[in-house]
């Protein structure tokens, strides 16, 4: 228990109310002495200084962590609050009470002692560094009946705890102070009976410039045993703490052979360490004020609501204090945890992802060495990073991303109450609400993060199989809500409870990117593993298309392509869907513009957080010539919220008329693929059949089938997509129509040969084409 009087904390470790009053009197006398003698003129490295609050230490990091309270300076250099430990004591029976009565022996050890604890009582205090002492103080107890006059003799050493001592003098009877002018690292106090308190005032030397309090330490509240300070953990339940340093931040993580616990997030200035323990879980103090000794082997101090606390360096290496690894590969991924929730990302499986090496640590253990050589970092269910990492650690991680790396935010276990405000593009995640087994998963765009193109084997994601699998966990996913326009949506979950939203999103930041994954990860669903494998494997820079922003109130999807035979009147119908994002409610009106007249059914309706299926009917007059036409479908409401999609229609003319002896290259717009896919739609077969017929009639002709795309999705992705599309046409001609493969060549050009501007929908439609070249 700690009392504060006259600005000085007084630790109560046992004793009567009279003894407490005597200690308060001692502090008053000590403060008057310091004022008269100038003893309070300490350097910044003497007593515990006012710390820099954690949130102000690094303006580069976002978030507002709770700062540790400013400790009250204690002028007593023998107090644990100044980093001093009780190195040895005699007799050893002094610790026989077993209640930690020696934790801050400078303020007395109580009155109830075992019979074997007979005077003289010898205490050797070890200061954290060399000090210039200008005086000693003592608050002695009254003499016992027929007992000796109470006294305490002080001796000092700069050599060791067991050698090199020289006496300074004695305080006896009614005396309270002893003047001195001596250096000391160790102070020995020899008393002929118990005292209320002893003290020393003066100035601590500055710490060594290379002070390095990182590594693994034993955490103990009562480290005294059998007459000495024990550094190996003397009590059952003593934990280990791994300390890392980033800038002025010194962060310790409690860890054992089997578990991770919480972090001490603090700042180190000189030798003074002031830290907070967010959440105060596991019975830990809410804040700690401590001091590091010169060789960084001991960190000693006090907490705001309990007994002193000590950290002693150890050679032990408990499993959860160290980096845990799985897999062997040059592709290295760092996993940040807050506790050991699972085995290894990307799925709760005992078998790590092939081709990748995963290294798992507590998020609070992050430093520069942990990031060395890593391609990606996965923050696995670290829902409140400001409670796990110092601002300097956050800034280090964000700078690493900006420099060209990838941070995967796996937040499926977070839901409501998460804190992603520390990111440069902040967002929150929304929990699932009432569980349902009827949630659906919609792939809003196709990209290297996943496509519905079965021909794109490296990136295919079977979302239908995910939805249809039992216990898929989709209803428990956590969706994103944000007003920041940097976030692009990829996978969208719609639930009967209308708690809809994007559960996979991404944002580019400098040369790197963030990916949020809100899927619930407590199952080994193959599609979920596939989604996460693609997240891990996504190259940086990725060149993803960002076709839908997460900030939209509602989404109209997908863009559609259709064809018609020029020269006859007809109606072309395609489906679309409106998705309310994050429970948005309101009225929506649908209108169309563009090259051809069209109607939408329904064209006016109310959404209450759900979805609405639409049918777009495009009227094609008989006078419409062959070519490419665009119909824009626009959804909006009275508040000015909008969403857009388009229908691209291709009017086809007979290919035979276009191929002449002199015309060896023609553009074909009648071959349609699924969006961002190489899956040929059935309505393309008449055109492909025409190509086959021309080749049968001209058996000596050979053709190169060329694939071309618009600019959406980036150069690398589109080059691969166009090659797959060209190859799909070749394969169809061979398998379905029996054309010899030797007569066909597939060649993809991606976005490298546009014939129109990619700034308009119609220009993009013209660029998405197949070209037939006679070789």
N, C-alpha and C positions, 0 to 999 in steps of 0.2 A: 504494500500500500504506500502511496506517495502523497505527502502533504506539501504545500507550498507556503512559505512564510518569509516575508521580507524579500521576495523575489527569488529565494533559493528553495529547491525541492529537498524535502527531508524524507528519507525512506524509513518506513516503520517495519521492522523485521521481528517484532515481538517485544514484550515488556509491558509494564503497567502504565496507567495514565500519567502517573508522576514522572516516569521515565520519558514519556512523550513530551511532557512540558519541559523537562530538562533539555531535551534535544532542540526544542524550539528556542530555548534560552541560548543554547550554544550557537545556533545559527544567527541570532540577533547579535551576540557578542562578536562572532566572526565577521559579520557585515560591517559592524562599527570599526573593527580592527582594520579591515581592508580599506575603509574610507579614510582612516587616520594615517595609515602607513603607505597608501598609494598602491596597495597590493592588487587593486583591481585593474591596473593598467596592463592587461594581457594582450598579447599579439593575437592576430586572427586565428592562429593555430592552437591557442591555449584551450579554453573551454569550448563547449559546443557553440558554434556560431549560428547566427540566423541563416537558415538555408535558402537557396534559391528554389522557389516552388517548382514542382515537376512540370507543370504545364507551361511555364515561361522559359524553360531552359532551352527550347529549340523551336523558334518560330516557324521553321520549315515543316514541322509536323502538325497535322490537323488534330482536332479533338480537344477536349477540356478535361483532363484527368483531375481527380481530387488531390490537392496538394497536401503533403504532410504538415501537421501543425508545427509552428515554430517552438522549439524547446526553450525552456528557461535556463539560462547559463548558470552553472554551478561552479563557484570559485574553488571548491575543494578538489584539489588535484588527485586525492586518494579515492574519490568517488568513482564508482563504476560508470556513471554518466559521462566521465571524461576518458573512458577507455582503460581505466586501471583495473587490474585483476588482482585477486588474492593468490599469489603464486604458491606460498607455503604458509602453514600455521601449525602451532603446537600448543597444547597436545592435540593429537589427531582426534581425540574424543570430543573436541569442540563441535564436530558435525554430527554428534550422536543423536540430536533431536530429529534429524532426518527431514526437516521441513524447510531446507534452504536458508537457514539462519545465517549462513556465511556469504550470501550472494552479494551483499554490499556491506562488508564488515566495517568500513570506515564510519558507518552510522550505527554501530553497535550490533550485538548479536543476541539480545534478549537477556533473560534472567534465569531461565530454567535450563540447567545443564546437567549432563550425566555426572555421576559421582566421580568418574575417572577424569573429568576435566578439571584439573587442579592448576593453579598458577605456578610459575609465571606463564602468562599468555603472550605468545610471540606471533606476530603477524608480519609477513613480508609482502609488501605491496609492489607490484610491477607496473610502472607507468608505461604508456604506449611509446614513449620516446624520452630523450634526455630533457630534463627540466632544470631551470634555475629557480631554486626555492628560496624565498625570502622570509618564510616563517612557518612554524607549526602551531597547531591548535589542538586542544583537547577539552572535552567536557567530561570531567570525572564524576563518579558517583560518590555519595557520602561514605565515610569510613564505617565499616561494620563494627559492632561492639567488640572492644578489645582487639580490633584488627589493625593492620599496618596502615600508615598514611597512604591513600591512593596516589599512584604515580604511573607515568608512562615515559619511557626513554626512547628517543628517536635516534636512529643511525641511518646512514646513507651509503650507497655504493653505485659506482658507474661500471662495475666489472661484471657482476653476476648476482643471482638471487642467493647464492650460498658462499660468497667470498667478497673480499675487498671492502668490508663495511668499516666506517668510522663513525664514532658517536658524535652527535650534535649537541645533545643536552636532554634535560628531563623537565617535565611539567608535573608538579606535585601539589597536593592539598588544594588550596583555593586558586592556584594559578590557572590561566586558560591559554596563554600564548607563550611562544618561544621564538625569539628572533633568530634568523639564520641568513646565511649568504653562501649557499653551497649548491653544487650540481648533483643531480641524482637521477638514476633510472629505476633504482630499487630503494624503497624506504622500509626500514624495519622498525616496528613499534613493539616494545616489550612492556607489558603492563602487569602490575602485581595483583590486580583484580579487574573485574569487568568494568568497562567504561561505556558511556553513552555514545561518544563519537570521538574520532580523531581526524585531523585534517592537515593539509599542507597547501600553502598559497605560493604562487609564483608564475613563471612563464614557461610554457612548453616550447621546445625548439620546433622549427618547421620540419615537416616530414621529408624523407628522401625524395629526390625528383623522380626516381623510377619506381615509386610505390605502386605495387600491382596486387590489389586484393581480389584477384580472379582465381577461380579454381573451385574445389569442393571442400566444404567445411562441415564440421559437426555443429549442429544447433542444440544448445543446452541452456536451461535456465539456472540449474544448480550444478555447476561442474566440479564442486569441491568434494574430495573423497580421500580419506586416510591421510590427511595432512598436506595435501597438495592439490593444485589445479590439474584436472584430468582433461586431456585433449581428445580422447578417443570415444567419448560417449559413455558416461558412467551410469546412466539411468535407462530403464526400459522406455521405449518410445522416443528416445532422442532421434531426431531426424537429421538428414544431411541437406545441405544447401549448396547449389552450384551458382557461383557468382560470375557474371559477365559484365564487361564494361564497354560502353559505346559513348565516346565523348565524355561528358561529365556525368553521365548516367551510370550508376552501379546497381544492377538488378540481380537479386538472388531468387532462386527457385527451389522450393522445398521438394525433395525427391528421395525415394527409397529404392530398395531392390525391386519393389513390386508396384509402385504408384508414383504419380505426380500429384502435387498439391498446389498451393497458390504461390504467387510471387511477392517478394518485397521489391517495390519499385521506388528507387531512390536516386539521390544526387550525391556525388562525392566532391567535396570542396576541401582541398588540403588533405587532412586526415579525417575530416568530419563527414559522416554519412547519415543522411536523414531520409527515411523511407516510409512509405505507406503500404498497408496490406489490404488491397481492395476486397470488400465483401466481408472481412473479418471471419472467414470460414475456418473450420477445424480448430476453433478456440485460440487463434493467433491474435497478437496485438494489432490494433488498428494502425498504429504508427510506431516507428522505432527511431531513436536518436542514438547513434553509436560513433565510435572512434576506432580507426585502424592503427595498429601498432607499426613500428618502423620496418619490420621484416614482413609485414602483411600476413603474419601467422595467426593473429587473433583480432577479431572485431568485437568490441565489448561496448555495452551501453544499456539503455533503459527503454521501456515502452511507456505509452501514455496511461496505461490502465493496469499494469501488473508488475511483476518482479523484474529485475535486470535480465538481460539476455546476452548470451555469449556465442560467438562463432569461432571455432578452432579449426585450422587447416588440417586436412587429413589426406592420407595416401589411398584411402578407400575409393572405390569406383562403383557405387551402386548402379544397377542397370539403367534405371530411369533418370539418373543424373548424367548419363552419357548418351551419345548419339546411337540410336538403334537402327540397324541397317537390314535391308532385304534386297536381293537381286544383285546381279553383277553386270554392269554395262558402262560404257562411256557416257550414256545419257543419264545424268544424275539429277534427281529431283529431291528438294527439301520439303518435308512435311512438318508444319507447325501445329502442335496440339496444345490444348489446355489441360487435358487429362487423357489417360489411355483409353479412349472410347472404342477404338477399333484396332485392327491389325495394320493394314497398309492400304492407303488410297491407291487405286480408284474404286475399290469395292471391299466390303468386309470379308475378304477371302484370305485364306492362309497362303495363297500363291500370288506373289506380286506380279505386276504387269511385265510380260516378257519384253526384253530389250531395254528395261529401265532399272536403275538402281535407286531405291528410295532410302532417304536418311531422315529419321524422325526425331524431333526434339520438342521440348516445351516451347511455346511461342516466346516466353520470357527469357529463353536462353539464346535468342538471336543476337549474333554479332557478325562482324565482317568475315571471319573465318568460316562461319556456317554457310555463307553465300558463295564462297569461292568455288568455281567450277560447276555451279548449278545452272541448268537450263530453265527450270521453273520452280516456283514455290507454291505449295498448296497449304492454305490456311484452313485446316479442317475443323469446322464447327467452333472456331474461335470467334464467338458471337459478339464479344465486347473487347476488342483489342486494346482500348485505353486502360482496361483493367488488367491487362496481361503484359503490356510492353510500355517502356518509357517513351516519351516523345522522340528522343534521339534514335531509338530502335525503329520506331515508325518511319522517321525521316530516312533512315538508312535503307529500309525496305522499299520505300517509294522511289528513292533515287535510283536504286538498282533496277526497278521496273522501267523507269523513264529511259535508262541507258540502253534498253533493248531486250528486256526479259519479260517473263509472263508470271502473273500472280493469279492463281485460281482460288476463288473465295467459295469454299464449300460450306454452304449455310443451311442445309436441309434440316438441321436440328435446332436452328435458331428461332425462327418464327417471331412472334411479337417480343418486343423488348431488346432486340438486337441493336448494336451500335456500329454503324459503318460510316459515321461522320468524320472519321479520321482520314478517309480517302479524299483525293483531290476532287472526285465527283461523288459526293455523298448520296446515300440512299438508305432506305429502311426495308426490312423484309416483313411480310405479313403472314401470320400463321394460317394453318389450314381451316380453322373453324370446325364445325361438326364433321366428323369423318363420314365419308361415303365411299362406296366401291365403284362408282360409276363415273369417275373423272375421265376426261379425254385429253389427249396430248396432240397438239397441232404444231407442225413444223412450218413456221412462218416464212423462212427463207432457206434455200439450199446453199451450202457453202462447205468449206473444209471442216467446219464443226459438225457436219452431218448433212446428208442429202437423202431424198427418197428414190434416188436413182440406183436401181439394183445393178446396173452395169458399172457403176462407180464403186467397185468393191472396197477400195480403201476407205471410203467415207459413207457408205450406206448405213442408215439407221432405220430399223423396222419399228416405227412408232406404233403401228397397228398391233404388232405382237406384244409390245409393252403394255398397251391398254388392255388387251385381252388376257394377259397373264394374271393368275390369281395373286392377291396380296401384292399388287404392284407398287403400293406406297404413293401413288400420284396424289391421292387425296390429302396426304400429309405433307406435301411439298410446300415450300415457303416462297411466295412470289415477291417480286420487287415492286416498290413504289418510289417514285422520285420525280422531281421537277427538273433534273439535270439532263440536258439534251445530248450528252455524250454517250448515253447508254443505248445500245442497239439490241433489239429483241431477236431471239432465234427460236426458242421452244416455248410454247404457250400452253398452259393447263387451264381447261374449263371444267368447272365442277357444278353439279346440280345445286349446290348451295350458293352458286353465283360468286364465290370467292375466286375470281379468275385472275390470271396475270401471267407475266413472263417468269419462268423458273430457270431459264438459261439466257443470260444477257452478256454483252461484252462492251468494253470501252477502250479505245486506243488512247495511250498516254505517252507522248513523245515517241521514242522508238520501241516502246513496249506496249503491253495491254493487260487489262484486267478481265477476267471471266468470272461471272457469278453463276454458281450451280446450286439451286435451291431444292434439288431432289432429295427426298428422304432416302438415306443410304443404309438402312438397316436390313437390306436383303441382297441376295446375289443375283438379281434379275439380269439376264444376259444383255438386254438392251441398255440397262443402266450402266453396266460395265462398259459397253460399247461407247456410249455417250462420253463417259469419263476418259476412256482411252483416247478418244479424238481430242478432248481438251488437253490432255497431257502432251499429245503428239503434235498439236497445232504449231506450225512453224511461225517464227517471228522475224520480220513482219508478215502478217497473215493476209492482208489485202481483202478482208471480208466486205461484203457489199453494203451492209447496214441499210436494208430496205425499209425497216420499220423501227421507229423510235419507241422506247419504253414509256415515254412521257405521254403518248397518245391516250385520249379518253376511250376511244374505240378504234377498232382496226377493221379495214375492209380487205379481204383476201380471198383467193389469190389472183394475181394477174393471169389472164387466160389467153390462149391462142386458138384460132379456129380457121377453117378454110371453106371456100365455096367455089362452085364451077361458074366461071364468068359466062354471062349471056342468058341466064334464066333467073326469074324472080324466086326468092326463097327467104326463109327466116332461120337464122342461126341462133340456138339457145345454149347458154353456158351457165353453170352454177357459180355463185359466190356466197360469201358469208360475212356477217358483221359480228365482231367479238367485242363485248364490253370489257374494258381493262380495269382491274381492281375494283369491281363492284359498281362501276359508273352507272348511273341511272339518268334517263332523259329521253327526249323525242329525237328521232333521226329521220331525215328526209334524203331520198336518193334521187339524183338527177344525172342525165347523161349529156355529153357533148362529143363532137368529133366528126368523122368523115361520113358516117352512116347513121340514119335514125335508129333509136333503140328505146325500149321500155324496160323497166325493172319492176318485178313483183316480189314482195310488196314494196312500195316506194315511200311509204310513210308509216312509222310504227314507233312504239315505245320499248325501250330496253330497261330492264331492271337488274343489271349486272350480268345478264346472260348472253345468249347468242341468237342470231336470226339468219336463217337460210334464205337466199335470194335466187331468182332466176332472171338473167339478163337476156332479152330477146332482141336481136339485131335484124332489122329489115334490109334485105339486099335487093334493090331494084334490078330489073332485067337489063337495064342500060349500063350497069356497073361493069367497067372493063377490068381486065386482069391487072393485078397490082396488089399493094399492101395498104390496108386501111386500119385506122385506129378509132376505137370508141372509148372515151374516158368515162368512168363511173365515179361519181363524187358523192360522198356521204357527208352530211353536215347537220348542224342544229342552230338554234337561234342564238346560242352563246358564242358562235364563231368557231366551234370545234369542227375539224374536218378530217376526212380520210379519203384516200384515192386508190383506185386500181384501174386496170385497163384491159380491154379486149382487143387483140390484134387479129385482124381477118386478112386472109390471103386469097385473092381471086386467081385461079389457075387457068392457063390456056394450054392447049396440047403442046407437049415438048417437041414432037416431031416437026412442027412448023418452025420452032425456034432453032433447031439444029440444021444447019446448012453446010454445004462443002466449005464455005469460007468462015462460018461462025462456029468456032470450036469450044467456046466457053459460054455457058448460060447460067443465070441465077435461078434458083428454085426456092420458092417460099411455101410450097405445099407439103413439105416434110416437117411434121410437128413432133416435138418432144415434150415430155413432162418438164415443168418449170425447173431450170437449172439441172437438167437430167439428160441422160442419153437414152432413156426409154422412149421408143418410137410409139406414138399414138396410132390407134387403129385407122383413123381417118387419113393417115399418110399413105396407106397402101395403094390407092389408085395411082399416085404419082410414082411411087417406087415400081409399081407394075408397068407403067409407061417406060421407065428406064430399061427394065428387063426386056420389054418387047422390042425396043430400039436395038438393043444389043443382040437379040436373036436374029433380027433382020439384017444386021451388019456384023457378022461373026468375026471380022478382022479388027473391029474397033476395040480399043482399050480406053478406060476412063479413070481419071483421078477424081475421087469424091472429096471435096474440100469442105471443112466445117469452119464457120465464122460466128463470132458472138458479138454482143454489145460490150460496153465497158464495165457493167456491174460485176463486182466480185474480184477484180484485180487481175493482173496480167497472167500470173502463174496458174491461178485456178482456171481461168478461161481457156488458156492454151490446152490444159489437160482435158477440159470439158469438150472443146471443139474436136480434139483428136478422138475422144470416145464416141462422139456423135457421128463423125465420119466413118469410124470403124463399125458402128452399129448399122449404118446403111449398107456398107459392104457385106457385113455378115448376113443381113436380111436378103440381099440379092443372091448370095450364095446358097443359103439354107432354104429359103422359101421358093426361089425361082430357078435354082440350078445353074446360075451363071458361074463360070470357072473363076476361081479366086485369082488366077494368074492374070486375068483381064482387068483387075481392079486394084487401085491403090488408095489407101485412106491417108488424108493429110489434114491436120488441124492447124489453123492459124490464129485462133483465139481472137483477141481484139486488135490485132496488128494491121488489119486491112479494112478499115471502115470505109463505107461508101456514102455515109451520111453523118450528120452531127449526132453525137451521143447525148446531147443536152435536151432532146425532146423525145417523147414517147414514140412518135412515128419514126424518127431517125434511128432509135435503138431497134425498132422492129425491122427496118431495112437492113441493119447490120447483122441481125440474127438470121442467117441464111445458110443454105447448102449450095455450093457451086459445082457444076458438072463440067469437067474439062476433058476433051478428047485428046488422047496422047498420040 
